[in-house]
Amino acid sequence: MELFWILLFSSAYPLARGQGVYAPANAQIVHSGAACNVKDDNISERIYTIKEGDTLVLQCIVKGHPRPQVRWTKTAGSASDKFQETSIYNETLRIEGINRVQGGRYYCKADNGVGVAAIKSIRVDVQYLDVPVLTVHQTISDVRGSYYQEKTVFLRCTVNSNPPARFIWKRGNMLIEQSKDNGVDIYEPLYTQGETKVLKLKNLRPKDFADYACQVSVRNVCSIGDKSVTFRLTNATCPPMIRLSVNDTVVVDPGQDVLLTCEVIAGFPLPTVVWSRYPGLLPLSAQVRGPTLTLRAVTPADGGFYNCTAVNNVGNPARKNVNLVVRTMSNLTFQITPDSNKDSESIQMGRDLKLSCHVDATPQDKVNYTWYKNGAPVFNSDSLILLRSDPDMAPGTSSLEIVDMKFRDLAMYSCVANFLGSRGLELRVDVNITQNSVSPPVLLVPPGGQVVSVREGANVELVCLVVDGKPRPPILWSRAEKDLLMPSGRTTIETPDGRLRLKNVSRDMMGPYRCQTAPYNGLNIKRREALVQLNVLYPPILDPVFQDTRSRNYQLVTLRCTVVRSNPPRLTDIRWFWNGEPIRMPVPDLKETPERKFKLEPTNNGSYECRVSNSAGTSTCTFNVSAQPYNAEFYFDTPNPVRILKGNNYSYNLQWTQKDPEATDRIIGYWVNVRNNKQNVLSKQIDLKGKEPEKGVLISHAISDLKIPLAYEVRLAPITTYSIGDYASRVIQYSEPYTYPRPSDHVCGFEDDRICGFSQDRSDVFDWTRQNHLTQNPKRSANTGPETDRSGTKEGFYMYIEASRPRLLGDKARLLSPLFNVTSVRGPKGSGRVPYCISFYYHMKGKHIGTLNLLIRVRSIASVDSVVWTKFGYQGPDWRKAFLDISPSGPFQIVFEGIRGAGFEGDIAVDDVSITVGKCKQRNTVASAVLIGGSDSHPLASWLTLGLSCVLPLLCR
């Protein structure tokens, strides 16, 4: 199912001289297509109702010249809400399978840069009804002074719906009514999510043990049917209980298999067990079989909380959580901290020294550190103090303090990190402590490396070396300017050798970079740091990059190329080119803005380039210099551009404005080219006869002898004395006009989707369908229905009824014309009624053809339908024409009623309908009909013929 809205922006004032360019005007909304409901609220905003899952189509038809750009946006509920969806720039917004969160207010904004933009909103209300959820809760309490227990059961039914749902409770097949059963209460609880109804069973009785049904309904809104859920209440009903086969936290090594079992120990009906994970979904390797979850060869990414939930809709669900921790260990680092109390930066005898060891691990608090001295385990003593978690260091850091260092303490120290009970996860770092093996680092930027220049797009290496010191720490790089990140997006980058390598350098990477020694894998002392300046060289940035310059011939033209930025700023060369060939000119002043002046002539039109260079490269300003006129700008809002001609032809009133007509030589005419399927139909020159185009003033030209219902591509180019401009192109399409100046000048052939103001009768069973040969279903029934329209063209349309499934014998489809007013024309002398001739073509081929009736519906105090023409059964393989005279007594409509026959080979079609004042000139076996009806006193604009007034101007436009 597809739903359509059309937002129609209409001009608030007539188009007069000088008003060819105008802004989008105030908006008016109309709609077409099938909607569940359409209504206006108290602020005149359309509320549009659609069923969840259907296709929503919002169309914004806008007037304005130049043609406005349409932008769609959406808010959730009110104009103050933030937009929740990306804006869509298109006249049509299509949402396939709309869901409930896509409801809200949609805005159509039309803007063409002239005046104030036009804005209109539509509120979309998405209707839905979920399957209800029924849960059972119970309470048991002692009643004082009695010898029995009162057991009360609550059946809670919850549903999400829009509009609000209506609830019906049943016990078995019997409706439960609170007024007729003292043992029940039905009420709505407070503070519940969604819509909820509770059925309270007070002091359970034997008859209360039964099957219960909760039925919800939105009263068939949008054809949404009722939904229900059932529950069997017995004396064994009880909530679920579960227990896990493992502890709350499970710690495993990578590669192990994990088996988690959630055992149901109570609950009736039998609970359903579901495993889930937070955060994220279950791993792809997870296998769930009943209550058991198996994880094969776990990885660190499989860690997280696993939840077992048992549900049987009695009481609250039973839940148990397991925290799965997969051990990881990486990046073991060390620190050597000299005596901090003495502000020392080296190892000295008689002073304290601290060795620290840290590893990144999961779980961090389960890491076990072991210290060794020359391969032997270290234990706490007066001179060696072990700290499993050093409070002065990062969490999870172990330290070994050497107190009052002696020569005996000079040794090889080792730190080993592992998990107790783990297999294979172990890291080790060795630190040699001697007077010669530990010294402060010296940081140095190589000569010439303080400033590094590189061309944009190249690769570069920034160098900052540790030339002395033991052990040598890694170097950390960062941007010296605050809040700037490294090109990788991180704040710092570690380099073991002090060389920062940057690829594809851009100008935003230019600036100072800071290098400094890391506080780990070396001495934990004041950091050494230095700065390196990165200078990115790039060619000049010019303005304009491209410019279209138009001028009259023999006028002075000035081309100016401005240098916005350049690095290095010093220019090395400026050269001008015409159509790729260098222009000889004096040596330019490199300190001034490049500029060229010359007189435009027919021989020097073309492309001019200004190429500006520095040592990093060359950039170009390009100027397209021409006396060629600008292209025409088509006007798309011409009222009633189509005129019907004899011989199934039509003409089209083409209108346009000329962009900046005074910029070039005088425009003397236009060259127009009309094509259909890439074949030329018309090529000719439009002579303006000495009248020059004016800016913003419409120019009109009628293109005639176009074939109904074909569409054409029209190409239009302005012509001056010296040249012809670029072609502007648009497509013109045939559309059925709704107003006609003469009685018999038009036949409605249903050639556009407005179908001449006809509409489908909403009280029938199914609809008429608009179709032509090109849109026919290739699998359609071969022995029924027309191949083409009445004129025999494949492109021509007609209306027909489809007799295939799900249609049944006797199903009716009615097609209604607009309402006609008959009071504007008098009848023949001596008669108060005006005769009208109705003619049309019909097609009734097939062995299951039913009935085609033509009815006249006369409006009076009550509408009266009268059958004035009828045909039944097979009428031959060709289109046949029917005529009949009517003399209605008041406003009337004609109604085509198709009735389905006994089988699927029963398609009926109609085409080329006309209504004219006066009796039919050709006669057939159809008798004239005189209708009885009321009077009317509201003459309006004519529809198909003079004297026929449309009471529904929106349909007749």
Secondary structure, 3 states (H helix, E strand, C coil): CEEEEEEEECCCCCCCCCCCCECCCCEEEEEEECCCEEEECCCCCEEEEEECCCEEEEEEECCCECCCEEEEEEECCCCCCCCCCCCEECCEEEECCCCHHHCEEEEEEEECCCCCCEEEEEEEEEEEECCCEEEEEEEEEECCCCCCEEEEEEEEEEECEECCCEEEEEECCEECCHHHCCCEEEECCCCCCCEEEEEEECCCCHHHCCEEEEEEECCCHHHCCCEEEEEECCCCCEEEEEEECCCCEEEECCCCCEEEEEEEEEEECCCEEEEEEECCCCCCCEEEECCEEEECCCCHHHCEEEEEEEECCECCCEEEEEEEEECEEEEEEEEEEECHHHCCCCCCCCCCEEEEEEEEEECHHHEEEEEEECCEECCCCCCEEEECCCCCCCCCEEEEEECCCCHHHCEEEEEEEEECCCCCCEEEEEEEECCCCCEEEEEECCCCCCEEEEECCCCEEEECEEEEEECCCCEEEEECCCCCCCCCCCCCEEECCCEEEECCCCHHHCEEEEEEECCCCEECCCCCEEEEEEEEEEEEEEECCEEEEECCCCCEEEEECEEEEEECCCCCEEEEEECCEECCCCCCCCCCCCEEEEECCCCCCEEEEEEEEECCEEEEEEEEEECCCCCEEECCCCCCCEEEECCCEEEEEEEEEECCHHHCCCEEEEEEEEEECCEEEEEEEEECCCCCCCCCCCEEEEEEEEECCCCEEEEEEEEECCCECCCEEEEECCCCCCCCCCCCCCCECCCCCCHHHCEECCCCCCCCEEEEHHHCCCCCCCCCCCCCCCCCCCCCEEEEECCCCCCCCCCEEEEECCCEECCCCCCCCCCCCCCEEEEEEEEECCCCCCEEEEEEEECCCCCEEEEEEEEECCCCCCCEEEEEEEECCCCEEEEEEEECCCCCCCCEEEEEEEEEECCCCCCCCCCCEECCCCCCCCCCCECCCCCCEECCHHHHC
